[in-house]
Amino acid sequence: MKKVCYTPQFIKRWKKSLIETFGYEEYMDFVIQPSFGKKYLSYLPLLNYTDKTTQEAGDLLELAKESHYQIRTLNFDYQDFKDHDTVTLRLDIEGKNLDEITKGYKKLAKRSVNKEKRLQRYHLKRAHSYIELFYDILRDIYKHHGTPLMPISFFYNLARNLEEDLDIFILFDDKEEPVGGVLFFYDNSIATLLYGGVYRHKNEGSTGYYLYHELIRYLLSKPEIHTIDFGRSPYNGGTYFFKTRFGAVPIKIDILTDTQKDIYSSYALAAKIWSKLPTKLTDVIGPKLTKYLVDL
């Protein structure tokens, strides 16, 4: 698998979307992110990693050394994975066809996809115009996982700044009712699935597997895409195992910061409380709160 990160050009477009959404100030390569009485130099919020590997982060660390900071980088050399390590899951598709990819699926993924092929109850559509529909799906998923959701303006800003390098997909059932959805962006031959999933009340167990399979099928039609990045997960966590059932492998995300923590353990109680709060309350507070959440 190629050891590639995002391009500096993409990073500029991402930063522009952050500033337009949250009003962050810039400091050199960073944005200044307020966080409950502190200010962090962040590179960059809401992005799992950037255009730097860990070995290339020296200049950023030098700039930030007198401040609170957080820098997210990929560490391709890391192999000694431990529970709760922050990783991204990648699938190499360069030069492969769908049959070759599906041979790498694990049994549960194969069985789920074959089931949905027989039932023929879902179909996938893509369009920027699905932002509001996608946002509603994401609201349901984030509430269930106890995570505040960014304001919808963030997604409109991303769509405008990334233009053709962003796709939104919605999975519909045979009654044309939405079942799930995802957002992809494309850069440096990487297709990154950053946000998405399936409505809890419409998930038949096999639904998510079929959604991912159809996304893989679509991305194989784009010869410029060599790598599918399924996004961040805790090593050996539930979402980690889901993604590895498609043949994806982990790459370590290093979170370089002056305040080290296990983000999954640190926020477990807060996530549980958030998931129990009334939806009307989290819909109002969540989008405002996300501006200040350095670890989101």
C-alpha positions as CSV (number, residue, x, y, z in Angstrom):
1,M,0.0,0.0,0.0
2,K,1.3,3.5,-0.9
3,K,2.4,5.6,2.0
4,V,0.5,8.8,1.1
5,C,-1.1,11.6,3.0
6,Y,-3.2,14.5,1.8
7,T,-1.8,17.3,-0.3
8,P,-1.0,20.9,1.0
9,Q,-3.6,22.1,-1.5
10,F,-6.3,20.0,0.1
11,I,-5.3,21.2,3.6
12,K,-5.8,24.8,2.5
13,R,-9.3,24.1,1.3
14,W,-10.1,22.2,4.6
15,K,-8.8,25.1,6.7
16,K,-10.9,27.6,4.6
17,S,-14.0,25.5,5.4
18,L,-13.2,25.5,9.1
19,I,-12.7,29.3,9.2
20,E,-15.9,29.9,7.4
21,T,-17.8,27.7,9.7
22,F,-16.3,28.4,13.1
23,G,-14.5,31.7,12.7
24,Y,-11.2,30.3,13.8
25,E,-8.1,32.6,13.6
26,E,-5.0,31.4,11.8
27,Y,-1.5,31.2,13.2
28,M,1.0,30.1,10.5
29,D,-0.1,26.6,9.4
30,F,-2.5,26.2,12.4
31,V,-5.9,27.4,13.4
32,I,-6.3,28.7,16.9
33,Q,-9.0,26.6,18.5
34,P,-10.5,27.9,21.8
35,S,-11.2,25.1,24.3
36,F,-12.8,25.9,27.7
37,G,-10.4,28.4,28.9
38,K,-7.4,27.3,26.8
39,K,-6.3,28.0,23.3
40,Y,-4.9,25.2,21.1
41,L,-2.9,25.4,18.0
42,S,-4.6,22.8,16.0
43,Y,-3.5,21.1,12.7
44,L,-6.3,20.5,11.8
45,P,-9.7,20.2,13.6
46,L,-12.2,17.5,12.3
47,L,-9.6,15.9,10.0
48,N,-8.2,12.5,11.1
49,Y,-4.7,13.3,9.7
50,T,-3.1,15.9,7.5
51,D,-0.4,16.3,4.8
52,K,2.3,15.3,7.3
53,T,3.7,11.9,8.4
54,T,4.9,11.8,12.0
55,Q,8.5,12.0,10.7
56,E,7.7,15.2,8.9
57,A,6.1,17.1,11.8
58,G,9.2,18.6,13.3
59,D,8.6,22.1,12.0
60,L,5.1,22.2,13.3
61,L,6.2,20.9,16.7
62,E,8.8,23.7,16.8
63,L,6.2,26.3,16.0
64,A,3.8,25.0,18.7
65,K,6.2,24.2,21.5
66,E,5.3,27.2,23.7
67,S,1.6,26.6,23.3
68,H,-1.1,24.0,23.8
69,Y,-1.3,22.1,20.6
70,Q,-2.7,19.1,18.7
71,I,-1.2,17.8,15.4
72,R,-2.6,14.7,13.7
73,T,-0.2,12.7,11.5
74,L,0.1,9.3,10.0
75,N,2.7,6.9,11.2
76,F,3.3,4.3,8.6
77,D,6.2,2.7,10.5
78,Y,4.1,1.8,13.6
79,Q,3.3,-1.9,13.8
80,D,2.9,-2.8,17.5
81,F,-0.8,-2.0,17.7
82,K,-2.5,-2.0,21.1
83,D,-6.2,-1.7,22.1
84,H,-7.5,1.8,21.8
85,D,-4.7,2.9,19.5
86,T,-6.1,5.5,17.1
87,V,-5.9,4.1,13.6
88,T,-7.4,4.7,10.2
89,L,-8.4,1.7,8.1
90,R,-7.3,1.6,4.4
91,L,-8.1,-0.7,1.5
92,D,-5.7,-0.8,-1.5
93,I,-7.8,-1.0,-4.7
94,E,-5.2,0.0,-7.3
95,G,-5.3,-2.3,-10.4
96,K,-8.0,-4.5,-8.8
97,N,-11.5,-5.4,-9.9
98,L,-14.6,-6.1,-7.7
99,D,-14.1,-9.9,-7.7
100,E,-10.6,-9.5,-6.5
101,I,-11.7,-7.1,-3.7
102,T,-14.6,-9.2,-2.6
103,K,-12.4,-12.3,-2.3
104,G,-10.7,-10.4,0.5
105,Y,-14.0,-9.9,2.4
106,K,-14.5,-11.9,5.6
107,K,-17.4,-14.3,6.0
108,L,-19.8,-11.9,7.7
109,A,-19.3,-9.2,5.0
110,K,-19.7,-11.7,2.2
111,R,-22.8,-13.3,3.7
112,S,-24.4,-9.9,4.3
113,V,-23.7,-8.6,0.8
114,N,-25.0,-11.8,-0.8
115,K,-28.2,-11.6,1.3
116,E,-28.9,-8.0,0.1
117,K,-28.1,-9.0,-3.5
118,R,-30.8,-11.6,-3.3
119,L,-33.4,-9.3,-1.6
120,Q,-32.6,-6.4,-4.0
121,R,-34.2,-3.9,-1.5
122,Y,-31.6,-1.1,-1.6
123,H,-30.0,1.2,-4.2
124,L,-27.4,3.9,-4.0
125,K,-27.6,7.5,-5.3
126,R,-25.1,10.3,-5.2
127,A,-25.6,14.1,-5.3
128,H,-24.5,17.3,-3.4
129,S,-28.1,18.1,-3.1
130,Y,-28.5,15.4,-0.4
131,I,-26.7,17.5,2.3
132,E,-29.8,18.0,4.5
133,L,-30.9,14.4,4.1
134,F,-27.3,13.2,4.9
135,Y,-27.2,15.5,7.9
136,D,-30.4,14.0,9.3
137,I,-28.8,10.5,9.1
138,L,-25.7,11.7,10.7
139,R,-27.7,13.3,13.5
140,D,-29.2,10.0,14.4
141,I,-25.8,8.2,14.3
142,Y,-23.9,10.8,16.3
143,K,-26.7,10.9,19.0
144,H,-26.5,7.2,19.4
145,H,-22.7,7.2,19.8
146,G,-22.9,10.2,22.2
147,T,-21.0,12.6,20.0
148,P,-21.9,16.3,19.4
149,L,-22.5,16.9,15.7
150,M,-21.0,19.8,13.7
151,P,-23.3,22.5,12.3
152,I,-24.8,21.8,8.9
153,S,-23.0,24.9,7.6
154,F,-19.7,23.0,7.9
155,F,-21.0,20.5,5.3
156,Y,-22.2,23.2,2.9
157,N,-18.8,25.0,3.2
158,L,-17.0,21.7,2.5
159,A,-19.2,21.1,-0.5
160,R,-18.5,24.6,-1.9
161,N,-14.7,24.5,-1.2
162,L,-14.1,20.9,-2.3
163,E,-16.5,21.0,-5.3
164,E,-16.1,17.9,-7.4
165,D,-13.7,16.4,-4.8
166,L,-16.6,15.7,-2.5
167,D,-19.4,13.2,-2.9
168,I,-22.5,12.4,-0.8
169,F,-24.2,9.1,-1.2
170,I,-27.6,8.0,0.1
171,L,-28.8,4.4,0.3
172,F,-32.5,4.2,-0.5
173,D,-34.9,1.3,0.0
174,D,-37.4,0.0,-2.5
175,K,-39.9,2.6,-1.3
176,E,-37.4,5.4,-2.0
177,E,-37.0,6.0,1.8
178,P,-33.5,6.9,2.9
179,V,-31.7,4.2,4.9
180,G,-28.2,5.5,5.3
181,G,-25.6,7.8,3.8
182,V,-21.9,8.7,3.7
183,L,-19.7,11.6,2.7
184,F,-16.5,11.0,0.7
185,F,-13.8,13.4,-0.3
186,Y,-11.0,12.7,-2.8
187,D,-7.3,13.8,-2.6
188,N,-4.0,12.4,-3.7
189,S,-5.6,9.2,-5.1
190,I,-7.3,8.6,-1.7
191,A,-11.1,8.3,-1.3
192,T,-11.8,9.1,2.3
193,L,-15.1,8.1,4.0
194,L,-15.1,10.7,6.7
195,Y,-18.7,10.6,7.9
196,G,-21.7,8.3,7.5
197,G,-23.6,5.2,8.5
198,V,-27.1,3.8,8.6
199,Y,-30.2,4.9,10.5
200,R,-30.5,2.8,13.7
201,H,-34.2,2.0,13.2
202,K,-33.5,0.9,9.5
203,N,-30.4,-1.2,10.1
204,E,-31.1,-4.8,9.3
205,G,-27.7,-6.0,10.2
206,S,-26.6,-6.5,6.6
207,T,-27.5,-3.0,5.6
208,G,-24.2,-1.3,6.4
209,Y,-22.2,-4.1,4.7
210,Y,-24.2,-3.6,1.5
211,L,-23.7,0.1,1.7
212,Y,-20.0,-0.2,1.9
213,H,-19.9,-2.8,-0.8
214,E,-21.8,-0.5,-3.2
215,L,-19.4,2.3,-2.3
216,I,-16.4,0.1,-3.1
217,R,-18.1,-0.8,-6.4
218,Y,-18.5,2.9,-7.3
219,L,-14.9,3.8,-6.3
220,L,-13.5,1.0,-8.5
221,S,-15.0,2.9,-11.5
222,K,-12.7,5.8,-10.7
223,P,-9.2,4.8,-12.0
224,E,-7.6,7.8,-10.3
225,I,-8.5,6.3,-6.8
226,H,-5.9,3.9,-5.5
227,T,-6.8,3.8,-1.8
228,I,-10.1,3.8,0.1
229,D,-9.7,5.2,3.6
230,F,-12.6,4.2,5.8
231,G,-11.8,6.6,8.6
232,R,-10.7,6.6,12.2
233,S,-11.4,3.8,14.7
234,P,-10.0,2.6,18.0
235,Y,-7.9,-0.5,17.4
236,N,-9.9,-3.6,18.2
237,G,-13.1,-1.6,18.6
238,G,-16.4,-2.4,17.0
239,T,-16.0,0.0,14.0
240,Y,-12.5,-1.3,13.6
241,F,-13.7,-4.9,13.1
242,F,-16.5,-3.8,10.8
243,K,-14.1,-2.1,8.5
244,T,-11.5,-4.9,8.5
245,R,-14.2,-7.3,7.3
246,F,-13.7,-5.6,3.9
247,G,-10.0,-6.3,3.9
248,A,-9.0,-2.9,5.2
249,V,-5.8,-2.7,7.3
250,P,-4.8,-0.2,10.1
251,I,-2.5,2.7,9.8
252,K,-1.6,4.4,13.0
253,I,-2.7,8.0,13.6
254,D,-0.4,9.8,15.9
255,I,-2.0,12.6,17.9
256,L,0.9,14.8,18.8
257,T,-0.1,17.1,21.7
258,D,1.1,18.6,25.0
259,T,-1.8,16.9,26.8
260,Q,-1.7,13.2,26.0
261,K,-4.8,11.1,26.7
262,D,-6.7,8.0,25.5
263,I,-9.5,9.8,23.7
264,Y,-11.8,6.8,23.6
265,S,-11.5,6.1,27.4
266,S,-11.5,9.8,28.3
267,Y,-14.8,10.5,26.7
268,A,-16.6,7.3,27.4
269,L,-18.7,8.7,30.3
270,A,-19.4,12.0,28.5
271,A,-20.6,10.0,25.4
272,K,-22.9,7.9,27.5
273,I,-24.4,11.0,29.1
274,W,-24.8,12.8,25.8
275,S,-26.6,9.8,24.2
276,K,-29.2,10.0,27.0
277,L,-29.9,13.7,26.7
278,P,-33.1,14.9,24.9
279,T,-32.6,15.2,21.1
280,K,-34.0,18.7,21.1
281,L,-31.3,19.8,23.5
282,T,-28.4,18.1,21.7
283,D,-29.6,19.5,18.4
284,V,-29.2,23.0,19.8
285,I,-26.1,22.6,21.9
286,G,-24.1,20.1,19.8
287,P,-23.3,22.3,16.7
288,K,-22.2,25.2,19.0
289,L,-20.1,22.9,21.2
290,T,-18.1,21.3,18.4
291,K,-16.1,24.5,17.8
292,Y,-14.4,23.9,21.2
293,L,-13.8,20.1,21.0
294,V,-10.2,19.7,20.1
295,D,-10.4,15.8,20.1
296,L,-13.5,15.5,17.9
